[in-house]
Amino acid sequence: MKVNRIPIGKNMYGTCVLLVLMVACAPVVPPVPPPDAARPANPPQLLDSFAVSSMRAGQTWRIFLEGSDPDGDMKDIWFVASQLGGNVWVNQFVNLKGEDRRHFIGYVALPTPLYWSSSGWETVRVEVRIRDSAGLYSQQLVHEVTIGSYTGEPIPPKWVQAAQHKLGTVFLDFERNREHHEPMLRR
């Protein structure tokens, strides 16, 4: 077999054209991430919520929520609740299970004590977020309820079906005696 050798410099143009054509015809394949590479994380979304703004003492406050996560890895609903002028409770969680980890519409129950202090009414505030398994949080929503001055606020039609799906309960230790919050009188 006879091999023709082209001396360098005599036909350099032809060699360059050949290399350019070879590279231009090669398929371009994007790099494939390794199978154990992390997927881009999507934070959960609090899509909508509703809670009445007033109720009688001893009733259960239902906080209606709708949440979604395209990753399907919502872990829990996180509450920071406070009794205005009184206790602050943090890190109250309602765990999500099954299909609720991808999408849910339901309510969280917050029972209130039957008897309040002599002031006749109290205000409870909750800040709500959803947390997923990757540690990402949804945006925050805030609801307040005045307990003791009931106005008969109806549940909107969207949430009537959601009243059949209880996501969980948050128990708070409400203060019944607020004397230690009143300013001391000097004699």
Secondary structure, 3 states (H helix, E strand, C coil): CCCCCCCCCCCHHHHHHHHHHHHHHCCCCCCCCCCCCCCCCCCCEEEEEECCCEECCCCEEEEEEEEECCCCCEEEEEEEEEECCCCEEEEEEEECCHHHHCEEEEEEEEECCCCCCCCCCEEEEEEEEEEECCCCECCCEEEEEEECCCCCCCCCHHHCHHHHCEEEECCCCCCCCCHHHCCCCCC
